[in-house]
Amino acid sequence: MAIRNDITIDWSLSPRIIEVSKDGASPTSLTVQDLYDTVRSLADDPVAIDDDEIIDAGGKETLSVSETVVLTVTLYNAKIKFEERTTWTICEILGGNVVAVDGNGYAMNPIEPSPYINVDRAKASSGTLVAGGSGLTTEEHNKLMEIADINGGRWKIFNNQMIFYKADNTTEVMRFDLYNKAGQKAEENIIDRRRV
């Protein structure tokens, strides 16, 4: 647990502002874990005891001996602000995800703009695995299946088009318009195809 003393919260604003001081130990970076630990600690302060919930987190479940689910912090009616500078500075939020919702529960940007500050925040998401544990995302799996379908079934040139079918030779996968050198649709001397 790392509680930083360079982070303050302005509870009087809406959304509330969680500010990282430019004079702190790490004025240009903030880990998601430090954010969570510090804001939780500040929320326990008597000045904030009557305020609505400001932060929650999920993740860090163990996947294997060396892997855990990424930490995702949700800010409730609050935003992160790095204290303004006089020259352009890149500040980072590392080690997980930060999302925010406004006072009505609608998604909003978790970063409050500040003069001469550009905030770079890492974003991570869990991949979707295809049944069987292939390690591919659903999109990658679908693309591979499309390639397999094209190569596994009938190919037909008809009415200035090339039509590809699945292995059953009846289910169409995709079709292309065919063009000759003059740029006209054709079935002979084809030099170009365009997916329809």
C-alpha positions as CSV (number, residue, x, y, z in Angstrom):
1,M,0.0,0.0,0.0
2,A,1.5,3.3,-1.1
3,I,-0.2,6.5,0.0
4,R,1.2,9.6,-1.6
5,N,1.4,12.9,0.1
6,D,1.4,14.9,-3.2
7,I,-2.2,14.1,-4.0
8,T,-5.1,16.2,-2.8
9,I,-8.9,16.1,-3.5
10,D,-11.1,19.2,-4.0
11,W,-14.4,17.8,-2.5
12,S,-16.3,21.0,-3.2
13,L,-16.3,20.7,-7.0
14,S,-18.4,18.5,-9.3
15,P,-16.7,16.5,-10.6
16,R,-14.3,16.4,-7.7
17,I,-10.7,17.0,-8.7
18,I,-7.9,14.6,-7.6
19,E,-4.8,16.7,-8.2
20,V,-1.2,15.5,-8.4
21,S,1.2,18.2,-7.3
22,K,4.1,19.3,-9.5
23,D,6.3,19.4,-6.4
24,G,5.7,15.8,-5.4
25,A,8.1,12.8,-5.4
26,S,6.7,11.6,-8.8
27,P,5.2,14.8,-10.2
28,T,4.9,13.4,-13.8
29,S,3.7,9.8,-13.1
30,L,1.0,8.1,-11.1
31,T,0.4,4.4,-10.8
32,V,-3.2,3.1,-10.7
33,Q,-2.4,1.3,-7.4
34,D,-1.0,4.5,-5.8
35,L,-4.1,6.4,-7.0
36,Y,-6.5,3.9,-5.4
37,D,-4.6,3.6,-2.1
38,T,-4.2,7.4,-1.7
39,V,-7.8,8.3,-2.7
40,R,-9.2,5.6,-0.3
41,S,-7.1,7.0,2.5
42,L,-8.2,10.6,1.7
43,A,-11.8,9.5,1.6
44,D,-11.5,8.3,5.2
45,D,-10.5,11.8,6.3
46,P,-13.2,13.5,8.4
47,V,-13.5,16.3,5.9
48,A,-14.8,13.8,3.3
49,I,-16.8,11.5,5.6
50,D,-20.2,12.7,4.3
51,D,-19.3,12.8,0.7
52,D,-20.4,10.2,-1.9
53,E,-18.2,7.3,-2.8
54,I,-15.3,8.5,-5.0
55,I,-13.4,5.4,-6.1
56,D,-13.7,1.7,-6.6
57,A,-11.5,-1.0,-8.2
58,G,-11.6,-4.4,-9.7
59,G,-9.0,-6.8,-11.0
60,K,-5.8,-8.4,-9.7
61,E,-7.4,-11.8,-9.7
62,T,-4.7,-14.5,-10.0
63,L,-4.5,-16.1,-13.5
64,S,-1.3,-18.1,-12.8
65,V,1.7,-18.0,-10.6
66,S,3.1,-15.0,-12.5
67,E,0.0,-13.4,-14.0
68,T,-2.9,-11.4,-12.6
69,V,-5.8,-9.5,-14.2
70,V,-5.1,-5.9,-14.7
71,L,-6.3,-3.4,-12.1
72,T,-9.1,-1.1,-13.2
73,V,-10.1,1.9,-11.1
74,T,-13.4,3.6,-11.4
75,L,-13.8,7.2,-10.3
76,Y,-17.2,8.4,-9.3
77,N,-17.9,12.0,-10.2
78,A,-14.2,12.7,-10.0
79,K,-11.3,13.4,-12.4
80,I,-7.5,13.3,-12.2
81,K,-5.6,16.5,-12.7
82,F,-1.8,17.0,-12.9
83,E,-0.9,20.5,-11.6
84,E,-0.3,23.0,-14.3
85,R,3.2,23.7,-15.6
86,T,4.8,26.6,-17.5
87,T,6.3,24.4,-20.2
88,W,4.8,21.3,-22.0
89,T,5.1,18.2,-19.8
90,I,4.0,14.6,-20.4
91,C,2.5,13.0,-17.4
92,E,1.7,9.3,-17.2
93,I,-0.8,7.0,-15.5
94,L,0.6,3.5,-15.3
95,G,-0.1,0.0,-14.1
96,G,-3.8,-0.4,-15.1
97,N,-6.9,1.3,-16.3
98,V,-8.7,4.4,-15.0
99,V,-12.3,5.1,-16.0
100,A,-14.8,7.6,-14.7
101,V,-18.5,8.2,-14.5
102,D,-20.3,11.5,-13.8
103,G,-22.8,12.2,-11.0
104,N,-25.5,10.6,-13.2
105,G,-23.5,7.4,-13.9
106,Y,-22.6,8.3,-17.5
107,A,-19.0,7.6,-18.7
108,M,-16.7,10.6,-18.9
109,N,-13.1,11.3,-19.4
110,P,-11.2,10.6,-16.2
111,I,-8.6,13.3,-16.9
112,E,-9.1,17.0,-16.1
113,P,-7.2,19.2,-18.6
114,S,-4.4,21.3,-17.1
115,P,-2.3,24.0,-18.8
116,Y,0.8,22.6,-20.5
117,I,0.0,19.0,-19.5
118,N,-0.4,16.1,-21.8
119,V,-1.5,12.9,-20.0
120,D,-0.5,9.6,-21.4
121,R,-2.4,6.7,-19.8
122,A,-1.9,3.1,-20.5
123,K,-5.0,1.1,-21.3
124,A,-5.3,-2.7,-21.0
125,S,-8.0,-5.1,-21.8
126,S,-8.4,-8.8,-21.5
127,G,-8.4,-10.7,-24.7
128,T,-11.3,-12.8,-25.7
129,L,-10.3,-16.4,-26.1
130,V,-11.9,-18.7,-28.7
131,A,-13.2,-22.0,-27.3
132,G,-10.5,-24.6,-27.3
133,G,-7.9,-22.2,-25.9
134,S,-6.4,-21.1,-29.2
135,G,-5.3,-17.8,-27.7
136,L,-6.8,-15.9,-30.6
137,T,-9.3,-13.0,-30.2
138,T,-12.7,-13.5,-31.7
139,E,-11.8,-11.1,-34.5
140,E,-8.6,-13.0,-35.3
141,H,-10.5,-16.3,-35.2
142,N,-13.2,-15.0,-37.6
143,K,-10.6,-13.8,-40.1
144,L,-8.9,-17.2,-40.1
145,M,-12.2,-18.9,-40.6
146,E,-13.0,-16.6,-43.6
147,I,-9.6,-17.5,-45.2
148,A,-10.3,-21.2,-44.6
149,D,-13.8,-20.9,-46.1
150,I,-12.5,-19.1,-49.2
151,N,-9.8,-21.8,-49.8
152,G,-12.0,-24.7,-48.9
153,G,-14.9,-24.3,-51.3
154,R,-16.0,-23.5,-54.8
155,W,-14.8,-20.4,-56.8
156,K,-17.0,-19.2,-59.5
157,I,-16.7,-16.4,-62.1
158,F,-20.2,-15.3,-63.1
159,N,-21.6,-12.0,-64.5
160,N,-18.2,-10.1,-64.2
161,Q,-17.8,-11.3,-60.6
162,M,-15.7,-13.8,-58.7
163,I,-17.8,-15.6,-56.0
164,F,-16.2,-17.6,-53.2
165,Y,-18.2,-20.3,-51.4
166,K,-17.7,-22.4,-48.2
167,A,-16.7,-26.0,-48.4
168,D,-20.4,-27.0,-48.9
169,N,-20.1,-25.2,-52.3
170,T,-23.4,-23.4,-51.8
171,T,-22.9,-20.9,-49.0
172,E,-21.4,-17.7,-50.3
173,V,-18.5,-16.2,-48.3
174,M,-17.8,-13.1,-50.4
175,R,-17.7,-11.7,-53.9
176,F,-15.6,-9.4,-56.0
177,D,-16.3,-7.3,-59.1
178,L,-13.7,-8.1,-61.8
179,Y,-12.0,-5.5,-64.0
180,N,-9.9,-5.5,-67.2
181,K,-7.0,-3.2,-68.1
182,A,-9.4,-0.6,-69.4
183,G,-11.1,-0.4,-66.0
184,Q,-14.3,-2.1,-67.3
185,K,-16.0,-5.0,-65.6
186,A,-15.0,-8.2,-67.4
187,E,-14.6,-11.9,-67.1
188,E,-11.4,-12.1,-69.3
189,N,-8.0,-10.5,-69.1
190,I,-8.7,-9.5,-65.5
191,I,-6.1,-7.3,-63.7
192,D,-8.2,-6.0,-60.8
193,R,-10.8,-7.1,-58.3
194,R,-12.8,-5.1,-55.8
195,R,-14.8,-6.6,-53.0
196,V,-18.5,-5.9,-53.2
